[in-house]
């Protein structure tokens, strides 16, 4: 199992384990119910496997619904002990139709957690959102409703249905009572809200009729718009608190907000920016510098306590080690750079760096010390994110279509590795260039020539005319694409032409050129892709970059990288101390791995009528249907 899939499993497992602890109480039958068997344990007793076995044995002697109640309690104990297969064996014997609403809710929570842990996310969500439950919430005990609602919120968030997950977190806020539970729910709500674009947050903050949610939207907007500088964020947070003294996020702030004061005290007063401003990488280096300085001046103009910034050109013939040491000697307390991959490798080979450093590329390995963090626009992050998302959507058989460039091949390799680790298979892979004949490439990948050959052979044997529609291969249920815009505009129509229009296409962010042109991009309608939040943001940092540098769309990713480097470096202690926390930047939601590599999770978008739009609700699972047939004297081809 890959590191990313382990993280997904950990989220579900930790969620389920906490919920199941409540389920043990929720599954108890009231004492007044006749025939109920209630084993009693000392207060200090921790349920064990032997307790679960006793419950299962006694269940066989009891009538319904007491029998299924015992099985539920046993399944919950077994799951909490990590014996998931045994837990599932117990729960599948339950007849849910015979349960009352309270027991059914507990059943949905226990079995749903088991299904989610086995990656059956949609089946788990179907169970947890059963229509039977909608009319039963008012009569459910809080100890039963709360873990089930937590499961629903986590599943919706995992599957990308932000709207439903946010609504569920709001419902949970009415149920939670303890300080710890309130903070935990507020943490979850904060993580969901900060995934929405600023424009959407602003719209909801203006229109929401729910006073508490209006405060949340304003707070999340504050987090997105002023995150470029901690001082500005603290000032804005102080004003928000004055306006919302009784708000839940004020009385029980999310962890990310609690850390701001500590981070403000730890930030560096002087930093050095080490980038190639000349030479072959000069254009890229200057774009990153402009993005970084735009974020810096935005913070400065807002009155923030910004550090002194020294800029060094690493594109000259001067050895990088000398430039680095010159920056340290000049008083730099933090260094950002280099951009060149080989120079990053040199830093990785250095036993100990004199000051903390944020490299703007990735070497071939991580680093377990605190002195170096690697951050860049790795296509591998996007490819792994696509694999995880498509797998959660229920897809298992992939077609991989990638450009022959080095980044395309790295993306294909990362997708294959993650996809296969999750349990998916790759049915066919094809590589192309700008000069490829895309009609032939797609036709061959879908086995259309083989279908036509079978038709010709059959027609020859029957000596009779046949009504014929070619049949594409049936061992593919999704397509992974790593392509530039001009390549994708040729690929996507060919998939439709060759009877694969029902296959969902998932692409990396490279599929969109950066500027909206509906006439040009209508050929990629329907394509889902991982998008930089930059695309949908309109905050002050982006406005300043566009005004100061007028960035070409091709450099947008690099400007965003520079701006995020400015907002990221003072928050590294937070990410290191709390690995589940994320910095929501213009390049994605940024988290820190144990070996010092920043992992980016981008937004999801879809091309509709030639225009990219953010995806904030879960899309229904589309199972590809049989799409080729013969009529008359025929057989399947």
Protein Blocks (a to p, Z undefined) as FASTA:
>chain_A
ZZklmmmmmmmmmmmmmmmmmmmmmmpccfklghiacddddfklccdfklmmmmmmmmmm
pccfklmmmmmmmmmmmmmnopamlmmmmmmmpcfklpcfklmmmmmmmmmmmmmmnopa
mlmmmmmmgfklmmmmmmpcfklmmmmmmmmmmmmmmnopamlmmmmmmmmmmmpmbfkl
mmmmmmmmmmmmmmpcfklmmmmmmmpmbfklmmmmmmmmmmmmmmmpmklmmmmmmmmm
mmmmmbmklmmccfklmmmmmmmmmpcfbdcddddfedjklmmmmmmmmmmmmmmmmmmm
nopacdddddddfkbmbdfklmmmmmmmnopabdcddfblklmmmmmmpmbafbdcddfb
dcfbdcfbfkbccddddfklmmmmmmmmmmmnopabdcddddfbfklmmmmmmmmmmmmm
nopacfbdcdddfkbcfklmmmmmnommmmmmmmmmmmmmnopacdddddddfkbcbdcd
dddfklmmmmmmmmmmnopampccdddfklpgoiacfklmmmmgoiacdddfklmgccfk
lmmmmmmnopafklmmmmmmmmmmmmmmmmmmmmmmmmmbccddfkbccdddfkopacdd
ddddddeehiacddfbdcdddddddfbdcehjdddZZ
